[in-house]
Amino acid sequence: MQDHEEYTTSVRGLREVGARFLTLEAFSGEGGEVEIVCHFSLRDEVQTLSTRTVDRTVPSLFSFFGNADFPEREAARSFGVKFLGHPNLPRSGESR
């Protein structure tokens, strides 16, 4: 599990070598935080990165991978995660 700085650096590196974002999963973690697991495709292999929220926040992947929009919005709705840098998260209490 990476801290947020390592996570962002790894995501940037994957983007620079041509990886594709596949999906994001969110799981309830210890102490009320949320574990975030992201999967990428790189040269026909799946690469996985994980991090944990801090005060229910985590860096957004949106600026690196636009298709992270929907899974981040869903994790925000379902788990109350704030994805820092995401331009269009649902407002608190917004339903589907």
For each residue, the residues with C-beta under 8 A, 3 or more apart:
1: 35 50 51 52
2: 6 7 10 49 50 51
3: 6 7 51
4: 7 8 51 54 58 59
5: 8 9
6: 2 3 9 10 51
7: 2 3 4 10 11 49 51 58 59
8: 4 5 11 12 59
9: 5 6 12 13
10: 2 6 7 13 14 49
11: 7 8 14 15 38 49 59 61 64 65
12: 8 9 15 16 64
13: 9 10 16 17
14: 10 11 17 19 40 42 47 49 64
15: 11 12 18 19 64 65
16: 12 13
17: 13 14 42
18: 15 42
19: 14 15 40 41 42 47
20: 40 41 42 65
21: 24 38 39 40 61 64 65 67 68
22: 39 40 41 46
23: 38 39 71
24: 21 36 37 38 39 61 68 71 72 75
25: 36 37 38 39
26: 34 35 36 37 75 78 79 81
27: 34 35 37
28: 34 35 79
29: 32 33 34 35 52 53
30: 33
31:
32: 29 56
33: 29 30 52 53 54 56
34: 26 27 28 29 52 53 56 58 75 79 80 81
35: 1 26 27 28 29 50 51 52 53
36: 24 25 26 50 51 52 53 58 75 81
37: 24 25 26 27 48 49 50
38: 11 21 23 24 25 48 49 50 61 68
39: 21 22 23 24 25 46 47 48
40: 14 19 20 21 22 46 47 48 49
41: 19 20 22 44 45 46 47
42: 14 17 18 19 20 45 47
43:
44: 41
45: 41 42
46: 22 39 40 41
47: 14 19 39 40 41 42
48: 37 38 39 40
49: 2 7 10 11 14 37 38 40
50: 1 2 35 36 37 38
51: 1 2 3 4 6 7 35 36 58
52: 1 29 33 34 35 36 58
53: 29 33 34 35 36 56 57 58 81
54: 4 33 57 58
55:
56: 32 33 34 53 79 80 81 82
57: 53 54 81 82 83 84
58: 4 7 34 36 51 52 53 54 81 82 83 84
59: 4 7 8 11 83 84 85
60: 63 68 72 83 84 85 86
61: 11 21 24 38 64 65 68 72 83
62: 65 66 68 69 72 83 85 86 87
63: 60 85
64: 11 12 14 15 21 61 68
65: 11 15 20 21 61 62 68
66: 62 69
67: 21 70
68: 21 24 38 60 61 62 64 65 71 72
69: 62 66 72 73 86 88
70: 67 73 74
71: 23 24 68 74 75
72: 24 60 61 62 68 69 75 76 81 83 86 89
73: 69 70 76 77 86 88 89 90
74: 70 71 77 78
75: 24 26 34 36 71 72 78 79 81 83
76: 72 73 79 80 81 82 83 86 89 90
77: 73 74 90 94 95 96
78: 26 74 75
79: 26 28 34 56 75 76
80: 34 56 76 92
81: 26 34 36 53 56 57 58 72 75 76
82: 56 57 58 76 89
83: 57 58 59 60 61 62 72 75 76 86 89
84: 57 58 59 60
85: 59 60 62 63
86: 60 62 69 72 73 76 83 89
87: 62
88: 69 73
89: 72 73 76 82 83 86
90: 73 76 77 94
91: 94
92: 80
93:
94: 77 90 91
95: 77
96: 77
